Amino acid sequence: MVEHDALSATREAYDAAAATYAQMFRDTLRDRPLDRAILGAFAEAVGASGDGQVADLGCGPGHITAYLDELGLAAFGVDASPAMIELARQAYPGLRFDVGSMAALNIADGALGGVLSRWSVIHTPPRELPVILAEFHRVLAPGGHLLIGFSASDDPSHPTQVFDHTVAPAYRWWPDHLAAMLRESGLTEVARMVREPQPTDRRQFRETQLLARKA
């Protein structure tokens, strides 16, 4: 399979920054009660739909995968960066972590009760995002849930905006536009959480997390 240049560049950038990234974000949920709340709601929604495995796509060093495990989910992580996956395996040896691409997941059709995509699509060029959303839909079982988080753009007339990310080129999305793309992929929004930027945030962007369900 010939990989897109954007994916290769992002993988190389995160491989180089893996150790620093893991150290910076290891305790990221500690001071984010709203994030813990939406992850808890996601876990309950997956359980109410019949459980099933949950894939943390773009899992990085595995800290969120481990949190999903603490919430009682059968969670495993997937990331394009081999260095990130190695760190995740070292930190959480009891959990499963695989190297892989969100655009071509090595997961059977309808195998998952849930998919978590926590800021993992921000490096995806807009023209390539429909392919990834279609993969999310493909691997989810009927009634399965997706929780997708991203940095929100601040201009509805521009559905996407490029921003200067420390690691790799990145994009912000107008929430209603991304929600419409989810609908086109067969995923219906059931809830959203919007977090306004705080003075201590590294980037002064509104953060959005959409909870969607496969019909």
C-alpha positions as CSV (number, residue, x, y, z in Angstrom):
1,M,0.0,0.0,0.0
2,V,1.4,3.4,-1.0
3,E,0.9,5.8,2.0
4,H,0.0,9.4,1.7
5,D,2.8,11.9,2.2
6,A,0.8,13.5,5.1
7,L,0.6,10.2,7.0
8,S,4.3,9.5,6.5
9,A,5.3,13.0,7.6
10,T,3.1,12.8,10.7
11,R,4.4,9.4,11.7
12,E,8.0,10.6,11.4
13,A,7.3,13.7,13.4
14,Y,5.6,11.8,16.2
15,D,8.3,9.2,16.3
16,A,10.8,11.9,16.9
17,A,8.7,13.6,19.6
18,A,7.3,10.4,21.2
19,A,9.2,10.5,24.5
20,T,8.5,14.3,25.1
21,Y,4.9,13.9,24.1
22,A,4.4,11.0,26.5
23,Q,5.8,13.0,29.4
24,M,3.8,16.1,28.7
25,F,0.4,14.3,28.3
26,R,0.7,11.4,30.7
27,D,-1.6,13.1,33.3
28,T,-3.6,15.1,30.9
29,L,-7.0,14.0,32.3
30,R,-6.2,14.9,35.9
31,D,-7.1,18.5,35.4
32,R,-9.8,18.0,32.8
33,P,-13.1,17.0,34.5
34,L,-15.1,17.6,31.4
35,D,-13.0,15.3,29.4
36,R,-13.4,12.6,32.0
37,A,-17.1,13.2,31.9
38,I,-17.5,12.7,28.2
39,L,-15.3,9.7,28.2
40,G,-17.5,8.3,31.0
41,A,-20.6,9.0,28.9
42,F,-19.0,7.3,25.9
43,A,-18.2,4.2,28.1
44,E,-21.8,4.0,29.3
45,A,-23.1,4.4,25.8
46,V,-20.9,1.6,24.6
47,G,-22.0,-0.6,27.5
48,A,-25.7,0.1,26.9
49,S,-25.3,-0.9,23.2
50,G,-23.9,-4.3,24.1
51,D,-20.3,-3.7,25.0
52,G,-17.8,-5.1,22.4
53,Q,-14.2,-4.0,21.9
54,V,-13.3,-0.3,21.8
55,A,-10.4,1.0,19.6
56,D,-8.5,4.1,20.7
57,L,-7.4,5.3,17.3
58,G,-4.4,7.6,17.4
59,C,-3.7,6.3,20.9
60,G,-0.2,7.9,21.2
61,P,1.5,6.6,24.4
62,G,-1.6,4.8,25.6
63,H,-2.8,6.8,28.6
64,I,-6.3,7.3,27.3
65,T,-6.5,3.6,26.3
66,A,-5.6,2.7,29.9
67,Y,-8.3,5.1,31.2
68,L,-10.9,3.4,29.0
69,D,-9.8,0.1,30.5
70,E,-10.3,1.5,34.0
71,L,-13.8,2.4,33.0
72,G,-14.5,-1.2,32.2
73,L,-14.1,-1.2,28.4
74,A,-12.3,-3.9,26.4
75,A,-10.0,-1.2,24.9
76,F,-7.0,-1.5,22.7
77,G,-4.9,1.2,21.0
78,V,-3.8,1.8,17.4
79,D,-1.3,4.5,16.3
80,A,0.7,5.2,13.1
81,S,3.8,5.9,15.1
82,P,5.9,2.8,16.0
83,A,7.7,4.8,18.7
84,M,4.4,5.8,20.4
85,I,3.2,2.2,20.3
86,E,6.5,1.0,21.9
87,L,6.0,3.5,24.7
88,A,2.4,2.4,25.2
89,R,3.4,-1.2,25.4
90,Q,6.1,-0.4,28.0
91,A,3.8,1.7,30.1
92,Y,0.7,-0.6,29.9
93,P,2.0,-4.2,29.3
94,G,-1.4,-5.7,30.0
95,L,-3.1,-3.9,27.2
96,R,-3.0,-4.4,23.4
97,F,-1.4,-1.8,21.1
98,D,-1.0,-2.1,17.4
99,V,0.8,0.0,14.7
100,G,-1.7,0.9,12.0
101,S,-3.4,3.6,9.9
102,M,-6.9,5.0,10.5
103,A,-7.4,5.0,6.7
104,A,-7.0,1.2,6.5
105,L,-7.6,-0.5,9.8
106,N,-6.8,-4.2,10.3
107,I,-10.1,-4.7,12.0
108,A,-13.1,-6.8,10.7
109,D,-16.3,-5.2,9.6
110,G,-18.6,-4.5,12.5
111,A,-16.2,-5.8,15.1
112,L,-16.2,-2.9,17.5
113,G,-18.7,-1.5,20.1
114,G,-16.9,1.8,20.2
115,V,-14.3,4.0,18.4
116,L,-12.4,6.8,20.2
117,S,-10.7,9.3,17.9
118,R,-9.3,11.9,20.4
119,W,-7.6,14.6,18.4
120,S,-6.3,12.0,16.0
121,V,-7.9,13.4,12.8
122,I,-6.4,16.9,13.2
123,H,-3.4,16.0,11.0
124,T,-5.6,14.5,8.2
125,P,-5.9,16.7,5.1
126,P,-9.6,17.6,4.6
127,R,-9.9,15.7,1.3
128,E,-8.8,12.5,3.0
129,L,-11.1,12.7,6.1
130,P,-14.1,11.0,4.4
131,V,-12.1,7.9,3.9
132,I,-11.2,7.8,7.6
133,L,-14.8,8.4,8.7
134,A,-15.9,5.6,6.4
135,E,-13.4,3.3,8.2
136,F,-14.9,4.3,11.5
137,H,-18.3,3.4,10.2
138,R,-17.1,0.1,8.7
139,V,-15.5,-1.3,11.9
140,L,-18.4,-0.3,14.2
141,A,-21.1,-2.7,14.9
142,P,-24.7,-1.5,14.4
143,G,-25.5,0.7,17.5
144,G,-21.8,1.2,18.1
145,H,-20.6,4.7,19.2
146,L,-17.8,7.0,18.0
147,L,-16.4,9.8,20.2
148,I,-14.3,12.2,18.1
149,G,-12.4,15.2,19.5
150,F,-10.9,18.0,17.5
151,S,-9.9,21.7,17.6
152,A,-12.8,23.8,16.4
153,S,-12.4,26.5,13.8
154,D,-13.9,29.9,14.7
155,D,-15.4,30.9,11.3
156,P,-18.4,29.0,9.9
157,S,-17.6,30.3,6.4
158,H,-14.4,28.3,6.5
159,P,-15.1,24.7,7.4
160,T,-11.4,24.0,8.0
161,Q,-8.6,26.2,9.1
162,V,-4.9,25.3,9.1
163,F,-3.1,26.0,12.4
164,D,0.5,25.8,13.5
165,H,0.8,22.6,15.5
166,T,4.1,21.9,17.3
167,V,4.5,18.4,15.8
168,A,3.0,18.4,12.3
169,P,0.7,20.4,10.1
170,A,-2.9,20.4,11.5
171,Y,-6.4,21.4,10.8
172,R,-9.3,22.9,12.8
173,W,-12.9,22.0,11.8
174,W,-16.2,23.9,12.1
175,P,-18.2,21.5,14.3
176,D,-21.4,21.5,12.3
177,H,-19.5,20.7,9.1
178,L,-17.8,17.8,10.7
179,A,-21.1,16.6,12.2
180,A,-22.5,16.7,8.6
181,M,-19.6,14.6,7.4
182,L,-20.4,12.1,10.1
183,R,-24.0,11.9,8.9
184,E,-22.8,11.3,5.3
185,S,-20.7,8.4,6.6
186,G,-23.7,6.9,8.4
187,L,-23.0,8.1,11.9
188,T,-25.6,10.2,13.7
189,E,-24.6,12.8,16.3
190,V,-26.2,12.2,19.7
191,A,-24.3,14.7,21.8
192,R,-21.5,17.2,21.7
193,M,-19.3,18.9,24.3
194,V,-17.7,22.2,23.6
195,R,-14.9,23.5,25.9
196,E,-13.9,27.1,25.7
197,P,-10.2,27.9,25.8
198,Q,-8.7,28.4,29.2
199,P,-5.9,30.8,30.2
200,T,-3.6,27.8,30.9
201,D,-4.2,26.1,27.5
202,R,-1.3,25.9,25.1
203,R,-3.6,26.9,22.2
204,Q,-6.5,29.3,22.5
205,F,-8.9,27.2,20.4
206,R,-12.3,26.0,21.3
207,E,-12.3,22.2,21.7
208,T,-15.2,20.0,20.5
209,Q,-16.1,16.4,21.1
210,L,-18.9,14.8,19.2
211,L,-20.6,11.5,20.3
212,A,-22.1,9.7,17.3
213,R,-23.9,6.4,16.8
214,K,-24.0,4.0,13.9
215,A,-27.6,3.2,13.0
